[in-house]
Amino acid sequence: MKFLFQKFSPLKKVSFFILFFISLISLQSYASVDGKMMIKESKIVWEGSKVTGSHEGTVNLKSGFLVFKNGGLVGGEFILDMTSIVCTDLSGKGKASLENHLKNADFFDVNNYPTAELIILGAEKGGAEQEYTIKAEITIKEITQKIAFKAKIERKKARARLVIDRTLFGIIYKSGNFFKGLADKAIYDEFKIGIDLVF
């Protein structure tokens, strides 16, 4: 290979390097994964509500990245560590009880389904330059559903707020749409996820 390259004229060598350089630039402008998440600096907050009140907490991001093309968001993938889910507005036995319940089969069944995943299928810029309408797929307990939400990305930070219907993933515990006569013991189907990422 070295012998063949030595046979090239100086002009051909220059042309070769120019072509190689242009190819690299073209690949970088097509798509680049330059949005790898900083796990410890990123934060995911959840909020679930019931007739008599609500609770909130956090869940850890296990891994994630964003994909950009020509400076615009085009994709990404995130994996959540469901075994890390905690409640932040309770303490003592109440906190431990709720966390254990969220981790058991009534809710996220983390022994069998330790992770959840979100994959960005596409992103369209909104009214403001940093705002996007994102189409994605979210997988919880090995059930995948499509979801759309708004996100804002600027200065190596991304922020989004999602509303998810838990019953679409087979989580029907104390849902008023599946069980009658729950009265004030009913838990609402939708829960909120606040995502603040640093990359």
N, C-alpha and C positions, 0 to 999 in steps of 0.2 A: 504493500500500500504506500509506504514511504517512497519507494523507487518510482512508482507511477506518478506521485505528486511532484517529485523532483523534475520529471519530464515536462511539466507544464511550463509555459512561458510566463514571465512576470505579469503580463497583462491578464492571462488566464487565471493566475493565482489571485490577483486583485479581484477579478470578476467573481471567482469562487467565494471569497470571503464576503463580498458585498451581498451575494445571493444568500449565503448562510445567515448573515446578520438580518436581512429583510425577512427571512423565514422565521427567525426567532421573534421578531417584532410582531409578525402576523399572528403567530400562535398566541402571544401574550394578549393581543388586542381581541382575539376571538373569545377566549374565556380564561379566567385565572381564579384560582382558589386563594385569594389573599385576605380572606376574612375568617381565619381560624380563631375559634373562641378562646378567650382567656377565662378558664373555668372558674377560678376562685373569685375573680372580679365580677363575674356575671351573676345575676340573681333571677330566680323564678318564684313568684308568689301566687298562691291559690286562695280562693275564697268560696266557701260553700254556704248556702243559706237554707234555713228551715222556717217553718211558720213562726216559731218563737224566737228566732235570732239568727246568728251566723257565726262562723268560725273561719279563721285564716291561718296560713302557715307557709312553709317553703318546701321546695323539692329541688334537689341538686341537678345541675346539668352535668352529664357524664362526658359528652363530647359534642362538637358541632363546628360547622363552617358555613360561610357564605360564598357564593360564586358570583363574580362580576364579569360583565362583558362591556367593553368600551366605557367603563366607569359606572355602568348601571347594574343593579341587582338582577340576576336571572335565575338563581337557584340557591340551594342550601340544604343542609341536613342536620338534625339535632336529635340526640338521644338523651332521655331523662332517666335518672336513677330513681326508680319508684321506691326502692327500699329505703331511701333517705327522707321520705316524706315526714314532716313534723308539723305540729300545731304550735303557733307562737302566741296565741291569746289565752291559753290556759296554763296551769301549772299543777304539779303534784299528780294525784290519782286521776283527776279529770283529764289532764294532758295525756298521760300514759294510756288511759282507756280509749280515748278518741284515736290516738295514733295507732294503737293495736287494731282497732276496728277498721280504720282506713286501709291497713295492710292485709286484713284477712279477706276471705272469699266474698263477703258482702259487698266489698268495694273493689280494691285494685289487686287483691290476691297476689302480693308481691313474691311469694315463694315460687309461684308458677310463672309469673309474668314480671320479672324484676326490672324491665325497662319499658319505656314508651318512646315512640319515634314520631318526628314531624319532618316531612320532606316537602320542600318548596318546589312546585311544579312550574310556576311562572310568576312574574311580578310586573306590574304596570305602574308607571309613575303617575301620581295624582296631581292635584292642583298646585301644591308646593313642590319645589325641586327635590326635597329630601323625603317626600311622602310616597308610599307605595300602596297599591292594592295587591295583596298577595293571595294566590291560589295554592293550596297545599293539600297534602294527605296526612292525616294523623292516625297513628296506630296505637290502640290501648287494648291490652289483653288479647292481642293478635287479631283484633277487628279493626279494619281500616275504613275511615270515612273521609270524604272530601270536606274542606273547610275554606272559608275566605275571611280575610281580616285586613285591617289597616296596620301599617308599620311606618316608622320614621327612622331613617338612617342618616347619621351625620357624625363627623369627627370620630370615626372608629367606634361608634356606639349605635346600637339598634334597640328600638323600643316598640313593643306591640301589646295589644290587649285582646285576648280571645275569650269568647263565650262558648262553652262546650256542653252539649246535651249528653249527660252520662248514660242515659238509657240506650243510646245508639251503640254503646259498647257493652251492653248486657248488664249494666250496673243499675238494677231496678229497686234496690233496698229502700223501702218506705217511700216509694214514688206514688204520688196521688193518682197518676195515670195508670198504674198497675194494681194498686190496692185501695179498696174503698174503706171508708170509716176510720181513717187515720187521724182525722181532726187535727189538733195542734202537734201531733207527732210526725206529720208529713215533712219530708225533705224535698226541696225543690230539685227538679231535674237538671237545671242548668247550673254550672259552676264557672267561675271566672279564673282566668290565668293571666297574670301580669308578667311580661318578659322584658328584662333589661339586660342586654348583652354588651360585652366589651370584647373587641377583637383587634 
